[in-house]
Amino acid sequence: MSDSDSEVERILTERPPSSYGSMCSDNPEDDDDDDEVQDAAPQPVVKVNLPTRVKLNRPDSPETGVTSITQDRRTSVRNEGVYITTQRREEDRGESVMEMEDNESYMLEREPQDRERRNIQEEPSVPETTQSPTPMVDSADELSLPYVFTAMLNTLRTLNAVELLCFVRSLRSQSKGKLEFRQLEQEGEIDVLGVVDRMMEKWDKGDALSSTIRTLYEINKHAVASSLESVCRRALVQFELRCSHTRRYYSLYEGASRPGQQRYIRHVYVDSPIVPQTPTGEGLPISFSDLFSPIEGEDRVRVVVTTGIPVVGLTVKVQMFIMDWTEERVCQDFQFVFALPGRDLHLVRNSEQTFLEFLAAFYPEAKHAEFLASQNCAVLFVIDALELCRQPLDFQNNPIVTEITTPAPADALLTSLIKGDLLPHACVWITVRCPTARKIPSGCRYRFTELKGFGDAQKDEYFTKRTKDPTLGRRVLACVKSTPGLYDACYLPLFSWIVSFVYELRLQNRGFVESVPALTTFYVQYVIVVTNRKIERSVGTGFDASQWKESDVNFLLKMGELALKMLNEEKNVFYEDAVSRSALDLHDVTHRVGISFETDEPTNKNGRSFRFVHPSLQMFMAAVYVYVKFRMTGENMFERQRSGRDRSVCELFKPVIDRVLARRDGHMDLFLRFLLGLVARVTEKTLRGHLLPQRHPEPKGVEDMIKYARKRIKENAVPERCRNLELCLTELEEGMKG
C-alpha cells in the first residue's frame, strides 16, 4: 500500500453517508482488524492514487445523506472551503478522526513527507498551552508585532497537514477572496511561516490575530484557539476595543441625529483650543498629545478635568480624541482607552459588581481584562459629560474600592476610580460642566482645563472645510463675514453648523441666490435645534420627538422674560434667586443645553450664577418673549394698558422704536433688529408649530409699521446710529422676500 493510500484511509476512518460507500481505514500493522471492518460493511473502499490530491465523487443514490453513524457527529457543510470536525471512535478512543465534507465532493491533500522540516505535528491531538516567547514579557512587548507573529506561528505549527489545509481554506472563505494561498497550494504543501507572513501582509496584527482565532474555532480547534487567546489577550482586547471605537465614533451627526446625515468626523472637525487654568490665569493652549504631559515642574498628571460652555463641542472633542487614538495618530503611550459616556452610566445594573463587570457593560471585550490591574498597563478612562450621570457621586461616604475583582456599587467604583484608590496607575479625563466639576474633590483634579469656542481662524476653516464643494464653502464664508454680528455668534460650533447649513441651501437654490437670509432666521433655527435635541434625549426619535410640549414653550418664554428684565437692567448675569422668581425649574436652567449655563463664579448670597451662552442670544430670547406675548394675548410689554388679541403689529413696534431711538448708546439696537425680523414672513412661518399655533392668523399692519420705522430713522440725528437702524429695516425686508 502506498503512503498516499495509507494516509487517505487513516483520515477517513469512519463510514460517511451510505450513498458515498464505505471508506474504512487500514491499519498496516493489523490486517485482520481491517478485514473484519470490511466484512461488516461490504461497500467497496474508494482508493485514490493521485500524487497530491484525492477527489471522491458522490455516486447517484436515493439513500439518505445522513446515516446512524454520522448523526452522532457534528458535521458542517460550507458553500466555500472545507470544514473539519473531529471525533474519536468508540472502538479506539486514542485515534483522532476527521471528516471533510463539501456539497459536491471531498478534497483531500496528501500529507507531505517533509513534515519534520516544517515542524508540523503528525497527530491532530490538542496541544499544550502555547507559552509566551519569553518567560517575563513587558506589557508593551505583548502588543508588539513580533510577539503576536511568534504566538500565531507557534500555534499554527500544532496543526497537522489536513488541519492546516482546512484552516487556510476556511480563512480564504472568510476573507471573501482577499487572502489567497494558491501559490502555496499549487506547490503541494503549505508552509506555516508563509501563511502567517501572508496574513500579516494583508492585515494588521489585530486583524490577523482575530481572524486566526475565529478560524480555529470554525474548524473545531477550540483548545488551540483558547490557548492563543490566552497568550495574546492584551493584543486581542486592544484590537476589539479599537473596532468598538470605530463603530461608535467614526461618524458625526451635526445637529439632530438623522439616518443618512452622518459624516466622517475628520471631514468636518475643526480643532478648538484647550486652555489650562492656572492660579495666575489661563495658560497656553495644549494639544491632545500634551493633555497628560507635566509642565512647569509638575508631577505626574493623573486626572484632567475639562469644562466649557454648552454646545462648545466638548463631546465632539472627546470623539475626535478617541478616533485619533483608534487610528494610531496621537497618545499611543496609552495601550487602552475606554470611553464612559456620562449619560449612559446609569444604565448599568444597580447591584454590586466588580469593576471588570462594570466595564464589560460598555465593552464586552474587557470582561477578562485582568491585566488592567498591572502597574505596567497604561490605560486611560474618558468620562464624557459627567453632569449627565445620574449616579450620586458621593465621594465622602462611598466605600473605597482598591481591587478590580471586588464587588461594589457602580457609584463607588466611579468615585474610587476618580480618586485613585482603584487602578492608581490609570489616567482619567473628565469633561463636565462647572457645577458638577465642584463635586470632584480638589485633590483629584490634577489639571483643570477649559475648551474654548471657535476663533476667527477656526471659523474660516470650518466654513470652507465642511462644504464638499470648496467654491460653495468660500461663498458661504463670504456671506457670513458680510454680517459681523452673525460671524461673531459663530463662536459656537453648533451655531456655525446652522449658519453653514442654511446658507448652503440658499446658495445652491438658484431662486434664492440674491436673497441673503435674515439674521433672525439663524437664531430661530438655533433655538429649534437645541430644543429638539433636548426632546430627543428624553423621548427619542420619531413622531413624538417632533412635537413640542407645553413645558418646552413655557420654558423658552420664561427665559425670554428673564432676558428682557436683564436687558432693561443692562445685566448679563442672573442668579439663582432670579430663577426662582421667574418660576423656572433650576434643573431645566442648568441642563437644557444651548440656552444658558452656570458660570464658575463662587456662589454668593443670591445663589449660583448663570449666563446665556452668548449675549446676542439673550437679546433674541427677549425679542421672542415680547413678540410671542403680543401675538398670543395682545399684551405689549412696553406699554401699561392692555387691549384685545387681534391688534396691529404697528401698535407693538411704535413704543419699541421710540424707546430704542431714545437711547444714545445703541444698547437695544440688536433687540429691535430681532423683533423686526420675527414679524417677517419667513420667520413667522418657522415659528408656527413651535412657539405659535400652526393656524395662527397672519400679522396685521406690517406695511404701516415699516413706514413708521423709516420715518423715525430719518428723523434720527445721530449718524453713527443710522447704520444699525438701517440694518433693522433690512432684517425685515429680507425676511419678507422669503
Salt bridges, closest charged atoms under 4 A:
GLU7 OE2 - ARG10 NH2 3.02
GLU9 OE2 - LYS47 NZ 2.17
GLU14 OE1 - ARG73 NH1 2.45
ASP26 OD2 - LYS47 NZ 3.26
GLU91 OE1 - ARG89 NE 3.45
GLU99 OE1 - ARG73 NH2 2.24
GLU111 OE2 - ARG115 NH2 0.69
ASP114 OD2 - ARG117 NH2 2.07
GLU142 OE1 - ARG234 NE 3.74
GLU163 OE2 - LYS221 NZ 3.11
GLU180 OE1 - ARG182 NE 3.36
GLU185 OE1 - ARG53 NH2 3.96
GLU185 OE2 - ARG172 NH1 3.25
GLU189 OE2 - ARG117 NH2 3.32
GLU218 OE1 - ARG78 NH2 2.90
GLU254 OE1 - ARG466 NE 3.17
ASP271 OD1 - LYS317 NZ 2.22
GLU282 OE2 - LYS452 NZ 2.74
GLU298 OE1 - ARG447 NH2 2.63
ASP324 OD1 - ARG266 NH2 2.89
GLU327 OE1 - ARG266 NH2 2.70
GLU327 OE1 - ARG329 NE 2.97
GLU357 OE1 - ARG349 NH2 3.09
GLU387 OE2 - ARG433 NE 3.60
ASP421 OD2 - LYS419 NZ 3.84
GLU450 OE1 - LYS452 NZ 3.36
ASP456 OD1 - LYS459 NZ 3.73
ASP460 OD2 - LYS481 NZ 3.40
ASP488 OD2 - HIS614 NE2 3.21
GLU504 OE2 - ARG466 NH1 2.59
GLU536 OE2 - ARG258 NH1 2.58
ASP552 OD1 - LYS534 NZ 3.66
ASP552 OD1 - ARG592 NH2 2.96
GLU569 OE1 - LYS571 NZ 3.48
GLU570 OE2 - ARG663 NH2 2.46
ASP577 OD2 - ARG581 NH1 3.47
GLU598 OE2 - ARG438 NH1 3.20
GLU598 OE2 - ARG608 NE 2.84
GLU601 OE2 - ARG611 NH2 3.94
GLU639 OE2 - ARG647 NH2 2.80
ASP646 OD2 - LYS700 NZ 2.79
GLU651 OE1 - ARG647 NE 2.81
ASP658 OD1 - ARG712 NE 3.00
ASP665 OD2 - ARG663 NH2 3.06
ASP669 OD1 - ARG721 NH2 2.75
GLU684 OE2 - ARG631 NH2 2.54
GLU684 OE2 - ARG688 NH2 3.32
GLU698 OE2 - ARG688 NH2 3.50
GLU715 OE1 - ARG712 NH1 3.00
GLU731 OE1 - ARG673 NE 2.93
GLU733 OE2 - ARG710 NH2 2.01
GLU734 OE2 - LYS737 NZ 3.66
